């Protein structure tokens, strides 16, 4: 019963673990922005990226010690944040940290669709989640849908990088990607309930959505 309560109560902590580092990035970037526009954004980008890396590692530790697990998706996302963040700071070039989401979305998108084509619901494995009553067919369809959605996010990220400045892109991560992700998650719930998802677990689907904030 205690484990059940913990699982039900920890859903929003999953959301904080996913999007917390991005909010830290935004806050540090804004606070570090030079007053003299001639200095450019690179100082703020370096400080923001460094804070992003630290916050991502802390979020991983929080997931491990408070939620009791770290999903493969979170391990991969954190590794890329640290790797591409290091490249951003070393080369003083924001393009590396902007490329990171595209790689994450593309890799997971291809993996999930490939698993779906092979009859394997990789999303269940990647999330290390189980929703009561959801059938194997439901998991397969959810994996397919998220695979397509991730590929669309990869394309959207590249479009935003090409058409917006760095700060605009950062804000888009929060005000475009986050709402799209929640809307997409809500849109899948009727399909999942047709495939056996219990009403009690519908809320957990929203809280345990795959990480897309970084």
C-alpha positions as CSV (number, residue, x, y, z in Angstrom):
1,X,0.0,0.0,0.0
2,X,2.9,2.4,0.8
3,X,4.5,1.7,-2.5
4,X,1.2,2.2,-4.2
5,X,0.8,5.6,-2.5
6,X,4.3,6.6,-3.4
7,X,3.8,5.7,-7.0
8,X,0.6,7.6,-7.3
9,X,2.0,10.6,-5.5
10,X,5.2,10.9,-7.4
11,X,3.8,11.6,-10.9
12,X,4.3,15.3,-10.8
13,X,7.8,14.8,-9.5
14,X,8.5,13.1,-12.9
15,X,7.4,16.3,-14.6
16,X,9.6,18.4,-12.4
17,X,12.6,16.1,-13.1
18,X,12.0,16.5,-16.9
19,X,11.3,20.2,-17.1
20,X,13.2,21.5,-14.0
21,X,16.6,21.7,-15.7
22,X,15.2,23.6,-18.7
23,X,13.6,26.2,-16.3
24,X,17.0,26.5,-14.6
25,X,18.6,27.0,-18.0
26,X,16.2,29.8,-18.8
27,X,16.6,31.5,-15.5
28,X,20.4,31.5,-15.5
29,X,20.5,32.6,-19.1
30,X,18.3,35.6,-18.4
31,X,20.2,36.6,-15.2
32,X,23.6,36.2,-17.0
33,X,22.6,38.2,-20.1
34,X,25.1,41.1,-20.6
35,X,23.9,44.6,-20.3
36,X,26.1,45.6,-23.2
37,X,24.6,44.0,-26.4
38,X,28.0,44.2,-28.0
39,X,29.3,41.4,-25.8
40,X,26.8,39.1,-27.4
41,X,24.9,36.2,-25.8
42,X,27.8,33.8,-25.4
43,X,28.4,34.6,-21.7
44,X,24.8,33.9,-20.9
45,X,24.8,30.8,-23.1
46,X,27.8,29.4,-21.3
47,X,26.5,30.1,-17.8
48,X,23.0,28.8,-18.7
49,X,24.5,25.7,-20.3
50,X,26.6,25.0,-17.3
51,X,23.6,25.4,-15.0
52,X,21.6,23.1,-17.3
53,X,24.2,20.4,-17.0
54,X,24.3,20.5,-13.2
55,X,20.5,20.7,-13.0
56,X,20.2,17.7,-15.3
57,X,22.5,15.6,-13.2
58,X,20.6,16.6,-10.0
59,X,17.3,15.7,-11.7
60,X,18.7,12.3,-12.5
61,X,19.8,11.8,-8.8
62,X,16.4,13.0,-7.6
63,X,14.7,10.4,-9.9
64,X,17.0,7.7,-8.5
65,X,16.7,8.4,-4.8
66,X,13.1,9.8,-4.6
67,X,11.4,7.8,-7.4
68,X,13.5,4.7,-7.0
69,X,14.4,4.4,-10.7
70,X,16.0,6.2,-13.6
71,X,14.4,5.3,-17.0
72,X,16.7,4.5,-19.9
73,X,15.2,7.6,-21.6
74,X,16.4,9.9,-18.8
75,X,19.8,8.3,-18.7
76,X,20.2,8.9,-22.4
77,X,18.9,12.5,-22.2
78,X,21.2,13.4,-19.3
79,X,24.2,11.9,-21.1
80,X,23.5,14.0,-24.1
81,X,22.9,17.2,-22.1
82,X,26.3,16.7,-20.4
83,X,28.0,15.8,-23.6
84,X,26.6,18.5,-25.9
85,X,26.7,21.0,-23.0
86,X,30.5,20.4,-22.7
87,X,30.9,20.9,-26.4
88,X,28.9,24.1,-26.2
89,X,31.0,25.5,-23.5
90,X,34.3,24.4,-25.0
91,X,33.7,25.7,-28.5
92,X,31.5,28.6,-27.2
93,X,28.9,27.7,-29.8
94,X,25.2,27.3,-28.9
95,X,24.6,25.1,-32.0
96,X,25.7,22.0,-30.0
97,X,23.1,22.4,-27.2
98,X,20.4,23.2,-29.8
99,X,21.3,20.0,-31.7
100,X,20.8,17.9,-28.7
101,X,17.0,17.8,-28.7
102,X,16.9,16.9,-32.4
103,X,19.2,13.9,-31.7
104,X,17.1,12.7,-28.7
105,X,13.8,13.0,-30.6
106,X,15.1,11.4,-33.8
107,X,16.8,8.5,-32.0
108,X,13.7,7.7,-29.9
109,X,11.4,8.3,-32.8
110,X,13.2,5.8,-35.0
111,X,13.6,3.3,-32.2
112,X,9.9,3.4,-31.2
113,X,8.7,3.1,-34.8
114,X,11.2,0.3,-35.5
115,X,10.0,-1.5,-32.4
116,X,6.4,-1.1,-33.5
117,X,7.1,-2.5,-36.9
118,X,8.8,-5.5,-35.2
119,X,5.8,-6.0,-32.9
120,X,7.6,-4.7,-29.8
121,X,6.3,-1.9,-27.5
122,X,9.7,-0.3,-26.7
123,X,8.0,2.6,-24.9
124,X,7.1,0.3,-22.0
125,X,10.7,-0.7,-21.7
126,X,12.1,2.8,-22.1
127,X,9.7,4.3,-19.5
128,X,9.9,1.3,-17.2
129,X,6.2,1.9,-16.6
130,X,3.1,-0.3,-16.5
131,X,-0.4,1.0,-16.7
132,X,-3.0,-1.3,-15.1
133,X,-5.2,-3.1,-17.7
134,X,-3.5,-1.7,-20.8
135,X,-3.2,-4.4,-23.4
136,X,-0.2,-5.2,-25.5
137,X,-1.9,-3.8,-28.5
138,X,-2.5,-0.5,-26.5
139,X,1.2,-0.3,-25.7
140,X,2.1,-1.0,-29.4
141,X,-0.1,1.8,-30.6
142,X,1.2,4.2,-27.9
143,X,4.8,3.4,-28.9
144,X,3.9,4.0,-32.6
145,X,2.2,7.3,-31.8
146,X,5.1,8.6,-29.6
147,X,7.5,7.5,-32.3
148,X,5.8,9.7,-34.9
149,X,5.4,12.5,-32.4
150,X,9.1,12.4,-31.6
151,X,10.1,12.6,-35.2
152,X,7.8,15.6,-35.7
153,X,9.4,17.3,-32.6
154,X,12.8,16.7,-34.2
155,X,11.7,18.5,-37.3
156,X,10.1,21.3,-35.3
157,X,13.3,21.8,-33.3
158,X,15.3,22.2,-36.4
159,X,12.8,24.7,-37.8
160,X,12.9,26.8,-34.7
161,X,16.7,26.8,-34.5
162,X,16.8,28.0,-38.1
163,X,14.2,30.7,-37.6
164,X,14.6,32.0,-34.1
165,X,17.4,33.5,-32.0
166,X,18.7,31.6,-29.0
167,X,16.5,33.1,-26.4
168,X,13.4,32.7,-28.6
169,X,14.3,29.0,-29.1
170,X,14.7,28.5,-25.3
171,X,11.3,30.0,-24.6
172,X,9.8,27.9,-27.4
173,X,11.1,24.8,-25.6
174,X,8.9,25.8,-22.6
175,X,5.9,27.4,-24.3
176,X,5.7,25.3,-27.5
177,X,7.1,21.9,-26.7
178,X,5.6,21.5,-23.3
179,X,2.0,22.4,-24.3
180,X,2.3,20.2,-27.4
181,X,3.5,17.3,-25.3
182,X,0.6,17.6,-22.8
183,X,-2.0,17.9,-25.6
184,X,-0.5,14.9,-27.4
185,X,-0.6,12.9,-24.1
186,X,-4.3,13.9,-23.5
187,X,-5.1,12.9,-27.1
188,X,-3.9,9.4,-26.6
189,X,-6.0,8.7,-23.5
190,X,-9.2,7.8,-25.3
191,X,-7.3,5.2,-27.4
192,X,-5.6,3.8,-24.4
193,X,-8.9,3.4,-22.5
194,X,-10.3,1.5,-25.5
195,X,-7.4,-0.9,-24.9
196,X,-8.0,-1.5,-21.3
197,X,-6.4,1.4,-19.5
198,X,-8.1,1.9,-16.1
199,X,-9.6,5.3,-15.2
200,X,-7.4,5.5,-12.2
201,X,-4.3,5.2,-14.3
202,X,-5.3,7.8,-16.9
203,X,-3.8,10.6,-14.7
204,X,-0.6,8.6,-14.4
205,X,-0.2,8.4,-18.1
206,X,0.0,12.2,-18.2
207,X,2.5,12.4,-15.3
208,X,4.6,9.5,-16.7
209,X,4.9,10.9,-20.2
210,X,8.3,10.4,-21.9
211,X,10.8,13.2,-21.1
212,X,10.8,15.9,-23.8
213,X,11.8,18.9,-21.8
214,X,15.5,18.8,-22.2
